[in-house]
Structures are given as structure tokens and as C-alpha cells.
Amino acid sequence: MENLDVMVLRTLRDWRTAGKRALLATVVRTWGSSPRPVGSIMALCEDGAVVGSVSGGCIEDDLIYRHTQAYASTSASAPAQGGGNTIPSGPPTFVKYGITADEAHRFGLPCGGTLELLLEYDPDAAALAQLVQALEAGQLMQRTVRLSDGAVTLAAARAPAELSVSSVELVNTFGPEYRMLLIGAGQLTEYLATMALFSGFAVTVCDPREEYRSAWSVAGAKVLSDMPDDVVVAFKPDRRSCVIALTHDPKLDDLALLEALATDAFYVGAIGSRRNNDARHQRMAEHFGLNEAALARLRGPIGIYIGSKTPPEIAVSVMAEVLAVKNGVVLPRDMEVAQAKNERAVLGNEPGDLVCGVARSS
């Protein structure tokens, strides 16, 4: 599943390019509880088609009713019904939902929740095409809307920023898709890739081992056969990227992790037990010269502690941690796998067991 904002903007571009009238709704303010955060967008076409979301559904239904009723009355050459609604046009307008307790209940807003939308009518098709093209090319973009007439200005952004709105303009930052690079194409990778895809990540899987690639069954993920460290270099991880090693094989994982740690990836981690993780840190310090600061970015054992045992449960644990880091949530230390297991005195690997496929000498 692709990035929701890109999907909304691309669909809106297509509607406007085809000559259809449409509006773009943006959540600009919220008070109390709100089902969707500030910056959320949805697009509505004159035929009632909708993409994106600004609430749990009831506000979308109200906008669809108002918008399609206006067009239906015009096409029938009859006065608009339901209070004289007219076709939306002109400069952007603000609308609030959930101002009273009755309205909040009617529109499905949580208790005390109120939100304000900015409605842009018939956004310029050329500006939308330019924005979508930049996002598809991996650029972070700032979109500024002049409230007096709806004119749009686009500019490359250096860093993500919260939506801002004043009496003069609205400024919103749109980013390209978040990306996930998975090293290894085993069963755990299939579950994690599936979760990442429906969470809006573009997923790339790398495994030079034919026996693993041939069994891959998750549609929507790009599968590569090159060596993982070469793939990481070509992938060019940025602040919207994460790299996760899942093979348990140092020959595949270590060099890829080394390359990933030299990038701006927001999450770099590897699967493995506590002892395997300690051994990995020792190898990367001894053989590659990584210091404590560099190794502090290497997450492992990855995931949050939920007592997971099976591949799908482990994937849930890992995906939860990735999303927490992505969303800037600092998790309590006792949710870290190693810390939680140590506190619960969970037994680790036996000393003579294999560590990532490398036999330990006695």
C-alpha cells in the first residue's frame, strides 16, 4: 500500500486533469480528541468519489452530501435543496465540526472533540502534477496555499515540519513514501513485509540466496538478488528509511548494517538473541572499528517485548518498534526485548550453541 498522502494527491491530480471539479480538505486544527491528526487530507470529486480521510467517516459523509447535492442540483437546472447549497467555488474556506456536544455525537467525534478543515475548491491541475512528480521522485515538498485566492506555491523542503496556518496562508509539508529495506527473504520477512506494506511503507527485500527468493510470496515488495551491502548503498537510505537484517548470517548482515549505519536511516536493526547481539557488536567493533556512538544506533534484539515466539508474533513486535521510532515515541526501557528478558530472568542461548551460524570455540 502506498503513502496515503501521495495516493490522495495523485487521485486529485487525475480528477482535475480530466476536467472534473473537486475539493481538497485538510485538517488544520483540532481541539480535544480527534480521529485524525492535523495535516490529514482527503479529496472529493464532483461525482461523490472520495479518497483519504479527515475523520472516522461521518464528516466525509457530510461533505459528500453537501458537495454532490450541489452538483446534482446544478446539473438538473434546479435550485439546490436542503437550505440552498451552492457549488463550492472561489477561495478556500474554513469549516468546523463538533462545536457542540450534539454535533460531536452526530459526526462521530470523540467526547469533546472538535476539528477545523480548510476546503480548497478545484485545485490547479498543473500544480498538483508538479507536486506528485516531486514526491514520486523522493523529494520532500512544502505546499503553501494563499487563503485570499487559493494560489499554490511549491518549494523543496529541507526537513519535515508541522502544518502551520495563519490569517494569510496554510503551509503543509508532504514527504515521499517511507521505505523499508529487509535483508533476507525468510518467513519472518514475509510477515514483516506484509505489515510494512499496509502501514504505507515501500518495501524492498534483498537476498542473494536463490532458495529463499524462489519461495517469496508477498506481492507488492521489490525483491533483489544482489549482495546486501551493495543493495544498501544503491538504496541510499534517508530519514524516511529503515534497514533491518533478518538472515542471522554475519556474511550477509554485517556489511549491510555497516553501510546502513553510515546513512540517515531512522531505524537500523538486526534480528537475533541477546548473545548474538552482543557478538555482533563485538565483531563490528573489532573488525570494522565502530565506536560506541555508532553502535548505539544499531538496534537489537529488535522489537518490543510481547513474549513473541512465532514469526508473525515477532513481526508484530518489530513493526511496533519501527512505527514508534518513526512517530517519535520514546518507549519505556522495560519494553526493550533485552531489558525485559533480563528483568524476567528469561534464559538465553546455551554457551555451546551456534551464534548466527558461526560455531563458538570452547
C-alpha positions as CSV (number, residue, x, y, z in Angstrom):
1,M,0.0,0.0,0.0
2,E,1.5,3.4,-1.0
3,N,1.7,6.5,1.1
4,L,-1.8,7.8,1.8
5,D,-1.0,11.5,1.1
6,V,0.6,10.6,-2.3
7,M,-2.4,8.5,-3.1
8,V,-4.8,11.3,-2.4
9,L,-2.8,13.9,-4.3
10,R,-2.3,11.6,-7.3
11,T,-6.1,10.8,-7.5
12,L,-7.0,14.5,-7.1
13,R,-4.5,15.3,-9.9
14,D,-6.1,12.8,-12.2
15,W,-9.6,14.2,-11.5
16,R,-8.6,17.7,-12.2
17,T,-6.6,16.8,-15.3
18,A,-9.7,15.1,-16.6
19,G,-11.6,18.3,-16.1
20,K,-13.6,17.2,-13.1
21,R,-14.4,19.6,-10.3
22,A,-13.1,18.5,-6.9
23,L,-12.1,19.8,-3.5
24,L,-9.2,19.1,-1.2
25,A,-10.0,19.0,2.6
26,T,-7.1,19.4,5.1
27,V,-7.4,19.1,8.9
28,V,-5.9,22.4,10.1
29,R,-6.9,22.5,13.8
30,T,-8.2,20.1,16.4
31,W,-9.5,20.5,20.0
32,G,-9.8,17.7,22.4
33,S,-9.8,14.2,21.0
34,S,-9.7,13.9,17.2
35,P,-9.8,10.8,15.0
36,R,-7.3,12.2,12.5
37,P,-4.3,14.4,13.2
38,V,-3.6,17.9,11.9
39,G,-2.3,17.7,8.3
40,S,-4.6,14.8,7.3
41,I,-6.1,15.3,3.8
42,M,-8.9,13.9,1.7
43,A,-10.1,14.7,-1.8
44,L,-13.7,14.7,-3.0
45,C,-14.8,14.5,-6.7
46,E,-17.9,16.0,-8.1
47,D,-19.4,12.6,-8.7
48,G,-19.1,11.7,-5.0
49,A,-15.9,9.7,-5.2
50,V,-13.6,10.2,-2.2
51,V,-10.1,9.3,-1.3
52,G,-8.3,9.9,2.0
53,S,-9.8,10.6,5.4
54,V,-10.3,13.5,7.8
55,S,-12.4,11.7,10.4
56,G,-13.9,8.3,11.2
57,G,-16.3,8.6,8.2
58,C,-19.3,10.8,9.3
59,I,-17.6,14.1,8.3
60,E,-16.7,12.6,4.9
61,D,-20.4,11.6,4.5
62,D,-21.5,15.1,5.3
63,L,-19.0,16.7,2.8
64,I,-20.1,14.1,0.1
65,Y,-23.7,15.0,0.7
66,R,-23.1,18.7,0.5
67,H,-20.8,18.5,-2.5
68,T,-22.8,16.0,-4.6
69,Q,-26.1,17.6,-3.7
70,A,-24.8,20.9,-5.1
71,Y,-23.6,19.4,-8.4
72,A,-26.8,17.3,-8.7
73,S,-29.0,20.4,-8.4
74,T,-27.0,22.3,-10.9
75,S,-26.9,19.5,-13.5
76,A,-30.7,19.3,-13.1
77,S,-31.0,23.1,-13.7
78,A,-33.0,23.3,-10.4
79,P,-32.5,25.2,-7.2
80,A,-30.3,23.5,-4.7
81,Q,-32.2,21.7,-1.9
82,G,-31.6,21.4,1.8
83,G,-31.1,25.1,2.5
84,G,-29.9,26.5,-0.8
85,N,-26.5,24.8,-1.1
86,T,-24.4,26.0,-4.0
87,I,-21.5,24.5,-5.9
88,P,-18.2,25.2,-3.9
89,S,-16.1,27.7,-5.7
90,G,-13.8,30.7,-5.1
91,P,-11.1,31.0,-2.4
92,P,-10.6,28.4,0.3
93,T,-12.9,28.3,3.2
94,F,-12.8,27.0,6.8
95,V,-15.4,24.8,8.3
96,K,-15.7,23.4,11.9
97,Y,-17.2,20.2,13.0
98,G,-18.1,19.1,16.5
99,I,-18.6,22.5,18.0
100,T,-21.5,21.3,20.2
101,A,-22.0,18.0,22.0
102,D,-24.8,17.2,19.6
103,E,-22.7,17.8,16.6
104,A,-19.8,15.9,18.0
105,H,-22.1,12.9,18.5
106,R,-23.7,13.3,15.1
107,F,-20.3,13.4,13.3
108,G,-18.8,10.6,15.3
109,L,-16.2,12.7,17.1
110,P,-14.9,11.6,20.4
111,C,-16.3,13.3,23.5
112,G,-15.2,16.9,23.4
113,G,-13.6,16.6,20.0
114,T,-13.7,19.4,17.5
115,L,-11.8,19.8,14.3
116,E,-11.5,22.5,11.6
117,L,-11.0,21.9,7.9
118,L,-9.7,24.0,5.1
119,L,-11.6,23.3,1.9
120,E,-9.8,24.2,-1.4
121,Y,-12.1,24.2,-4.4
122,D,-10.8,23.0,-7.8
123,P,-7.1,22.9,-7.0
124,D,-4.9,23.7,-10.0
125,A,-4.1,20.5,-12.0
126,A,-0.6,21.7,-13.1
127,A,0.5,22.4,-9.5
128,L,-0.9,19.0,-8.4
129,A,1.0,17.3,-11.2
130,Q,4.3,19.1,-10.2
131,L,3.8,18.1,-6.5
132,V,3.1,14.5,-7.3
133,Q,6.0,14.2,-9.6
134,A,8.4,15.6,-7.0
135,L,7.0,13.2,-4.3
136,E,7.3,10.2,-6.6
137,A,11.0,11.3,-7.2
138,G,11.6,11.0,-3.4
139,Q,11.6,14.8,-2.7
140,L,10.3,16.4,0.5
141,M,8.0,19.3,-0.6
142,Q,6.4,22.3,1.0
143,R,3.0,23.4,-0.3
144,T,1.8,26.9,0.5
145,V,-1.8,28.0,-0.1
146,R,-2.7,31.7,-0.2
147,L,-6.0,31.9,1.6
148,S,-7.2,35.0,-0.3
149,D,-7.5,33.3,-3.7
150,G,-6.2,29.7,-3.3
151,A,-3.0,30.2,-5.2
152,V,-0.4,27.5,-4.5
153,T,3.4,27.8,-4.3
154,L,5.6,24.7,-4.2
155,A,9.2,24.6,-2.8
156,A,11.6,21.8,-1.8
157,A,11.7,21.4,2.0
158,R,14.9,20.6,3.9
159,A,13.1,18.8,6.8
160,P,9.6,17.7,7.8
161,A,7.6,20.3,9.5
162,E,4.2,20.5,11.2
163,L,1.3,22.1,9.3
164,S,1.0,25.8,10.0
165,V,-1.9,28.1,9.3
166,S,-2.3,31.9,9.7
167,S,-4.7,34.5,8.5
168,V,-2.8,34.7,5.2
169,E,-1.7,31.2,4.3
170,L,-1.6,27.5,5.0
171,V,1.8,25.7,4.8
172,N,1.9,21.9,4.7
173,T,4.9,19.6,4.2
174,F,4.5,16.4,2.1
175,G,7.0,13.7,2.0
176,P,7.7,10.7,-0.2
177,E,6.9,7.2,1.0
178,Y,8.6,5.7,3.9
179,R,10.9,2.9,2.8
180,M,11.9,-0.4,4.4
181,L,14.8,-2.5,3.3
182,L,14.8,-6.1,4.6
183,I,17.9,-8.3,4.4
184,G,16.8,-11.9,4.0
185,A,13.7,-13.4,2.4
186,G,12.6,-15.9,5.0
187,Q,9.2,-16.5,6.6
188,L,9.6,-13.7,9.2
189,T,10.5,-11.3,6.4
190,E,7.2,-12.2,4.6
191,Y,5.1,-11.3,7.7
192,L,7.1,-8.1,8.4
193,A,6.9,-7.0,4.7
194,T,3.1,-7.5,4.7
195,M,2.7,-5.4,7.8
196,A,5.0,-2.7,6.4
197,L,3.1,-2.6,3.2
198,F,-0.3,-2.0,4.8
199,S,1.4,0.6,7.1
200,G,2.3,2.6,4.0
201,F,5.9,1.6,3.5
202,A,7.5,0.9,0.2
203,V,9.3,-2.5,0.8
204,T,12.5,-3.8,-0.8
205,V,13.7,-7.3,0.1
206,C,17.3,-8.4,-0.6
207,D,18.5,-12.0,-0.5
208,P,21.3,-13.4,-2.7
209,R,20.2,-17.0,-1.8
210,E,18.0,-18.4,-4.6
211,E,16.4,-21.0,-2.3
212,Y,14.8,-18.2,-0.2
213,R,13.9,-15.9,-3.1
214,S,12.2,-18.6,-5.0
215,A,9.7,-19.2,-2.2
216,W,8.8,-15.5,-1.8
217,S,5.0,-15.0,-1.9
218,V,4.3,-11.4,-0.8
219,A,3.1,-9.2,-3.7
220,G,4.0,-5.5,-3.6
221,A,7.5,-5.9,-2.3
222,K,10.5,-5.4,-4.6
223,V,12.9,-8.5,-4.4
224,L,16.6,-8.2,-5.3
225,S,19.3,-10.8,-5.5
226,D,22.4,-8.6,-5.2
227,M,24.7,-8.7,-2.1
228,P,23.1,-6.8,0.8
229,D,25.8,-4.3,1.3
230,D,25.7,-3.3,-2.4
231,V,21.9,-3.0,-2.1
232,V,22.1,-0.7,0.9
233,V,24.5,1.6,-1.0
234,A,22.2,1.7,-4.0
235,F,19.1,2.1,-1.8
236,K,20.5,5.4,-0.3
237,P,18.7,5.3,3.0
238,D,17.4,8.7,4.2
239,R,15.5,9.9,7.2
240,R,12.3,8.2,5.9
241,S,14.1,4.8,5.5
242,C,14.7,1.8,7.8
243,V,17.1,-1.1,7.3
244,I,16.5,-4.4,9.1
245,A,18.7,-7.5,8.8
246,L,16.9,-10.8,9.3
247,T,19.2,-13.6,7.9
248,H,21.1,-14.5,11.2
249,D,24.1,-14.8,8.8
250,P,27.0,-12.4,9.6
251,K,28.3,-12.7,6.0
252,L,25.1,-11.1,4.8
253,D,24.0,-9.0,7.7
254,D,27.2,-7.3,9.0
255,L,28.4,-5.4,5.9
256,A,24.8,-4.3,5.1
257,L,24.4,-3.0,8.7
258,L,27.8,-1.3,8.4
259,E,26.7,0.6,5.3
260,A,23.3,1.4,6.8
261,L,24.8,2.9,10.0
262,A,26.6,5.4,7.8
263,T,23.3,6.8,6.5
264,D,20.5,8.9,7.8
265,A,18.1,5.9,8.2
266,F,15.8,6.5,11.1
267,Y,16.0,2.8,12.1
268,V,18.8,0.2,11.7
269,G,18.4,-3.1,13.4
270,A,19.0,-6.9,13.3
271,I,17.2,-10.0,14.5
272,G,18.9,-12.2,17.0
273,S,19.2,-13.2,20.6
274,R,20.8,-11.2,23.3
275,R,24.0,-13.2,23.0
276,N,24.0,-12.9,19.2
277,N,23.5,-9.2,19.5
278,D,26.5,-8.9,21.9
279,A,28.6,-10.9,19.5
280,R,27.5,-8.7,16.6
281,H,28.6,-5.6,18.4
282,Q,31.9,-7.2,19.3
283,R,32.6,-8.1,15.6
284,M,31.7,-4.7,14.3
285,A,33.9,-3.0,16.9
286,E,36.8,-5.3,16.3
287,H,36.7,-5.8,12.6
288,F,35.2,-2.5,11.3
289,G,36.3,-0.1,14.0
290,L,32.8,1.1,15.0
291,N,32.8,3.1,18.3
292,E,30.1,3.0,21.0
293,A,28.3,6.0,19.5
294,A,27.9,4.3,16.1
295,L,26.9,1.0,17.7
296,A,24.3,2.8,19.8
297,R,22.3,3.3,16.6
298,L,22.2,-0.4,15.9
299,R,19.1,-1.8,17.4
300,G,19.0,-5.4,18.7
301,P,17.5,-7.6,19.7
302,I,14.9,-5.8,17.7
303,G,11.2,-5.4,18.5
304,I,9.3,-4.6,21.7
305,Y,8.8,-7.3,24.4
306,I,5.5,-9.0,24.0
307,G,6.6,-12.6,24.6
308,S,6.5,-13.3,20.9
309,K,7.5,-16.8,19.8
310,T,6.2,-17.4,16.2
311,P,7.3,-15.5,13.1
312,P,4.0,-13.4,12.9
313,E,4.2,-12.5,16.6
314,I,7.9,-11.5,16.1
315,A,6.9,-9.4,13.1
316,V,4.2,-7.6,15.1
317,S,6.9,-6.8,17.8
318,V,9.4,-5.5,15.2
319,M,6.8,-3.4,13.3
320,A,5.5,-1.8,16.5
321,E,9.0,-0.7,17.4
322,V,9.7,0.6,13.8
323,L,6.4,2.7,13.9
324,A,7.2,4.0,17.4
325,V,10.6,5.3,16.3
326,K,9.1,6.7,13.1
327,N,6.4,8.5,15.0
328,G,8.9,9.9,17.6
329,V,7.6,7.8,20.5
330,V,10.2,7.1,23.2
331,L,9.4,3.6,24.5
332,P,10.0,2.7,28.2
333,R,13.2,0.8,28.6
334,D,11.4,-2.2,30.1
335,M,9.7,-2.7,26.7
336,E,13.1,-3.4,25.1
337,V,13.5,-7.1,24.4
338,A,16.9,-7.5,26.1
339,Q,15.9,-5.4,29.2
340,A,12.6,-7.2,29.6
341,K,14.1,-10.6,29.3
342,N,16.8,-9.8,31.7
343,E,14.3,-8.5,34.3
344,R,12.3,-11.6,33.9
345,A,15.4,-13.8,34.0
346,V,14.5,-15.4,30.7
347,L,17.2,-17.9,29.8
348,G,19.4,-17.1,26.8
349,N,21.2,-19.4,24.4
350,E,23.3,-22.2,25.7
351,P,27.0,-21.3,25.6
352,G,27.8,-24.0,23.1
353,D,25.0,-23.2,20.6
354,L,25.6,-21.7,17.2
355,V,25.7,-17.9,17.1
356,C,24.4,-16.6,13.8
357,G,25.7,-19.7,12.1
358,V,29.2,-19.4,13.5
359,A,30.3,-22.1,15.9
360,R,31.8,-20.8,19.1
361,S,35.0,-22.4,20.2
362,S,35.1,-23.9,23.7
